[in-house]
Structure formats: C-alpha cells, structure tokens
Amino acid sequence: MGSSATDSHARTFPSRSWVLNSKVSFSAASKDYQMGRYTQSLATLNQLMDIQQDAKTYALLAKNLVQLGFKADAAKAYGLAGNCEGPNAYEYQKQAAKLHYETGSEDDALLIAMRNLSKAQEDPELAFIITAIYLKRQQRDIIRPFKTVLSESQNPDHMRLAALLLSDDLHDATNQALARNLFKRFPGNLAFRFLHLVFAREFNEFEEASKHQAVIDATLAKGDIEILRKDNPFYHLHWCGNEDFNRYATIGTTPLNPERVSFRRSQPHSWSDKIRIGYMSSDFWDRHATMKLLQRILELHDKDRFDVTLFCHTEPEFLKHNDTNRSRWGRIVTVHGFSDQAVLEAVRQHNIDIMVDLKGHTSGSRATAFNLPLAPVHVGWLGFPGSTVNIDLDYVIGDHSVLPDVAKPFYHEKFCRLPESYQPNDPMHRPKPRPVTREKLGLPEEAFIFASFNGNRKITPETIDSWCRILKRAPNSVLWLMANTPRNQTNLLKQFQTAGISPKRIIFCPRAPYEEHIDRQQAADLGIDTFPVNGHTTTSEQLWGGLPVLTVKGTNFASRVSESLLRAIDLPDLVAADLQAYEDMAVELANNPGRIAEYKAHLKEKRYIAPLFDAERFCDHLEQAYEIMAERARQGLAPDHMDIPALPPRTAPFAAE
C-alpha cells in the first residue's frame, strides 16, 4: 500500500479486494468515514471513482487514507482534488503540500507551494513549508517575504521558524518587524526576549536593553543558567563575557551525539601524499572581512604538500561584487543551496582529510553539516570566537591569548594553539595607509582624539560608562565614533549627554570605503576597545593603519582578541589588567602625546617584521598544525591539545614599505 502511486484515474489506490457489498454512493462513503469505518469508506470510493472523479470524492479518499496512516497516498489524492476546479481547490492543494512535506517528499511539496506563491505570503501554513525547505537548503533570498506572516501566526512552530529567519543584516526592516512582532505577541517567551535584545543592542537603545537585560540578570542571579539555552550563540557573546555561561547559549542547535563522533573518526579513509584541506564558508568574496584576513594565506598554501578545496555557499548576490580571481585561493566547489546530505556527498567526492569550518555560530553558517562524517578531522577557525557548541569539531584553532589553559574546561574541542596570533592578516592585498589631515576629516587639530570604529552593537552600557569616565578625566580629549545609522547616533549621543558629556566632544563618522577607512584611522591618537567583544578585524586594521589600540584583559575568546593582536605586533603593554587600569592608561596617554608618537613609530617599524602581518610565517605555522592533525588521525589517535612551536624571529622585513 505504502508504495502505491496515483495516476490521473486514481486506480492504483488500495486494492479492490477491500470492496464490500454496500451501496456505491458518495453519501455512503461519507457516512462510513464519519462513523470511523475508514476501510469500508475507502472500498466504496474505489468503486465510485469508476463513475465519479471530482474534487469531493478525491478529498474524501484523502481523508480516509490519512486516518489509515497512508499519508503519501493521501497527499496524491489531495493533489488530484486540488486540480479540480472548485471553491476548495486551494485548501486541497495546501493539504497535499503539507502531507508531502510530512512524508519527506520536499520537492513535491515545493512544487505545489510555489504554484500558490502569492497566497503563501498571507497563509502561514504554506509559508512554513516553503520556508522550512529553503532554509534547510540555505536559499534565504526566496524566503524573505514570509518573515512577517510567520511571526504573526499563533502556531508555535511557525514562530520558532520565523525566529531563525534573521539574516546578517539587522538593519533590514523585515528583520526588525519580525523581532518586534514575536516579542510583542509573546513577551513571556525568553527566546523572543533575547531576540528583542539583539535589536536593542544593534541600535544602541540602552534604556530598552537595560530594562529587558535586568530580567535575564535576575534569573541568572538565582542560579538558573538554563535560561541561556534560549539565547543565540553569537549574539550572546555581545553581552556575556563569562566563558562558562557562553556554552549554554545553544538555541537552534541540538546536542552533539558522541556515538556519531566516534563513528566518524573510525571510518576507513584513503590518505595520499598531499593533505587535502577543505574550507567551508559563505564569505568567499574579496570584500568580506574574513577574506581581507585570509586571502593571502590561501594563496601561500604549499601546493606540493596541500591540496585546497573551498566549499563555497556564498550568496550569488555577493559574488557579483567580487573582483578577485578566486581560483588563486584553491579549487572552488559550490554548495550554495545544498542540503547537509548533499554537502556531505560533495565533500566525500574530494576525499577531504581535514575540513575547516570558517563560520561557527554566525549568520549564514553551515556548521550543522559538520555533524555528518565529512572528514577524519573537523576544525573550527576564525569566524566564531568561542566554542562551537553542539557541532562535531575535533579542534579549535587559537593561540595562548584567546585560548589560555583556564578555558579548556569550557570547550569540547581540543586546542590547537598557534604560537603568535590565531588571526591571519593579509599584507599584500590590504591597501597601505596614505597621508591624511585632520582638517580634511573635520577633526580638531589640538584635541587628543580617542577613536572607536567597532560595530555599534559592541558598545555596551559598561563600555560607554567607562568612556565617559575617561573623557571627564581627560578634558582636552574628544571621542571619534563610527555610527552605523542616524538612529545609532541619536541613541549614543543621548547616553553621553545623560552622563554629562558635551555633544561637542563626540564626533561621529559614517562607514567609509575600505581604502578611505584605512587612511583615516591614523588621524586619531588612540583606539579604545570595546568589551566583552573586542575589535577583531577592526583592531588589526587600526594597527595596520598606524593607530595604537588600548584594550582590557578579557575573560573569554571574544574579549581576548585584541590582546592576541597587540602581542603579535609587540605591544603587550597596551593590554590593561582590568577596567580601572584601562581607564587610567587612557587618561595617562591623553596627557602624554610623546608616548603616542612612540607607539605610532613602533607600528610603522614593526608592520613588515613583527608576526601580526607576516602571512608567510602564519601559513607555515598553520600548515605545521594541519600536518600534526593529519598524522594523528592517520595513526588512529584521538584529537589532543597541541601547541605549535614558533619559527625563529625574523631579522629582516618580509616586505618593503
């Protein structure tokens, strides 16, 4: 029965041996259905269809099949009912789509749903089917119109799916409406409160954020850490620097299965003379921050020892803006829109030895594919500053700053610590800073200029309070601050004024083209970092542009990144021991321009000899790590912590100014 198929005459439904000697009529079949005599009703309908093939007959047939557990056949029957003209045609088609989806026939469900696309924008049931399937296939461009209808639905499944539709762009009005609708309708839902807080922080709505954060803090104070499981792993880091707590933020993930991990590691594997590295990301286009860091490393990989494949699920719209010949980075295999199973098949075709996830729990990630046996070794690196909870990764690549020994209990991954910094930096494709004047940028000539170009959501109430104390103690100083939107600017300025800081001392700048941004940084005196999430690419850009950065010693990966970068360019004294020392050092430097000049001279001198921007040195260390990982796996050894030894220090620059 379960394998039967329906042709245009519906004659391959259940066997005619079920026919009973009852009156062959629709009313008889309907009465049997209402009385729960589904087999008898079905037998009558089988006879009736010899003479009557209309919507109501097919629909009743479908209802009986559902009751008898034959959902796949019921879906086909509803499809036939929907193909008949009539007032209920759409409802029948929708029922067919729902049953196809429930039985795993996603393509059949989509075929029906997409025929009714305009209605799906108003019908949450059909919108759910389309969205669930295309979200799994990472085709987010198609599902954007369904955010609002899903968020307004009373069905909890619809709302949970809606919460997964946030794209990278929190400034997208549809994202904002989605979050607002969810929280407004369900203010007691912790997941929606956390989601609401993401947007409040994104736009520096400090009063709103503090009000709702207080509810979270009060619950945590009672020892209820489990509430954090309703928080997004990435956005959680923007307010919580507790490395123990960080591993509880797991919404949208499922617990890791140790048996599947063991199964993957024990699978037979064919090794070769070369180590086959697979990188997976949605950021393989040259204007993305990840590629501004990583591009040169990919070009430098030793082709005699390593075979590099990029499993690319970058959105096609971003690839339109790419100007680089990506074949220089490695073999490109497009997996955009693939299911996890299809990703597995693509990776297996290339017999990858080490698969590297460059996204972790960030938007657009395909990290869940790593819960399938992609390769003997799974590695997390660069995209996510922490443990990629509930994802089958053997190693996380870091360094001694971001992954100190005290962090080991909070990671399921083993530490692979590079000797200087975990962050690669590209000195070849990054523009060199050109001379610029304060006058051209509209900055005061005589003032000491603190600067922050970090994303606005990283500016927490604690950070802004600290900056206010610094400004009050350094009266000849101003703060040069990047504002993403006029809304951010208004909210930030209000917070400074509330703390007694004159608006004249806050100078806002917009985002700028990359070359101009690299140029303008040197016009400031001192970059001041945010916490608990530091500048990452932003900090290395400031150091490249000749701007020293002051940070505070962190308590988790995300808050230790600037320390890692400063140590890699031989400026560890700009890492303050605590918040008070951070403020004291900022004030001291504001009163001592001579030291700032020394720091700037140091950055210029060290740019082409210190490890931070030495891509060749970094690549050598990274390849050492890959070789050790591969050799352990080849020998059947379990992953273990490893510290990669440093090459001898350079005695001459690796490039000319």
Disulfide bonds with the S-S distance in Angstrom:
none
